[in-house]
Amino acid sequence: MTIKNKLSYKNIIAMIMIGMGCVAFLYSGDLVISIENKTKRKGALYLSLFNEARAKDFKNDNADQYSMQGYYFRDVGAKDVVKFTVHSLPAGKYAFKYFLDEDGNAEPKVNALGLPVEKVGFSKRNPAAGHPDFDDVEISIGKDDVVTIERTIK
């Protein structure tokens, strides 16, 4: 009896999937995001995390539905610090954005000119005007990295 006869397609596929999972785990890192609310404003904090594969949707108005992962914290008060930790991210480039939802409608509020009324932020320094591109605020996570990003709502 040959090895070929002993292995079924299901077993081969299972071994390949296990191998791929091990490789992804070996090349993964953690992302720790700390956001401090230095304002007197209160509300729910929403954060959306994007990877390179979803970079084209980063500026989309309904970006939350395109993000690879979304987070929601209720009742963020003044001076609170909220910490998000994402474990075992595959090595690569990521970006996130967040907003403090003060009116409870689960959407960032903008004025007639399209400028945010509620507090918003990104994985890197906020731009002077407009929504940044993924490339402008991307962060890299490498094998065994623990990347810590501290942001402040002012």
C-alpha positions, 0 to 999 in steps of 0.5 A: 500500500502506498502513502497516496492510498492512505491519505485522503483529500480531506486529510491533505487539506486539513494538514495544509490548513493546519500548516497555514495557521501555524505559519500565520501564528509565527508571523503575528504581533499584537496591537495595543491602542490606548485612547484618552478622553481629555475633553469634557464630552461623553459618549460611546467610543467606536473604533474600526481597524483596517488591514491593507486588503481593506485599505480602499474602504478606509475613507468610505462613509460606511467604513465600519462595515468594511473594517476587518474588526470593529470595537464599541465602548459605551459610556466613555466619560471625561478623562477616561482611558479606553484600551483596545488590544488585538492579539495575533495580527498577521504581520503587515500594515494596519490603520484605525480610526475612531470617533466619540459618538456624543448623540448616540446615533452610531455615526460620526456627525458632520456639519454642512461643510462635511467637517466632523462635529464629534471628535474623531481620530486616526492611528497617527496624528490627525490631518490638518483637514479632511480624511487621511488616506490609509497610507498616511496613517498606516502602522506596521506590525512585524513578527512578534511585535507588540505595537502600542499606540496612544491617542488623545481626544482633545 
